[in-house]
Amino acid sequence: MADEEIAGYLIRRELENGDDEFWNPTEKWVSDPGDSELYEDEDEANAVADLLSENDSLVITVEEVYFDDGEEEDEATDGE
């Protein structure tokens, strides 16, 4: 994973039932990470997460998102 390029950062909140929600400034917390805000700057994502944590008892973290280079799919089809 050290070779993978970071695409951005998502803010994730873990619910009490184990499900995850992701931050979208317009819609607030959403269940689909594809609908959430992708921050380019880690410091900005951490600052927003810190602000959100002030008023939330749930665990809020910043998660790295990596570019999909398609290698896993290629490896799966190499043997065919």
Buried (B, 14 or more C-beta within 10 A) or exposed (E): EEEEEEEBBBBBBEEEEEEBBBBBEEEEBBEEBEEBBBBEEEEEBBEBBEEBBEEEEEEBBBBEBEEEEEEEEEEEEEEE
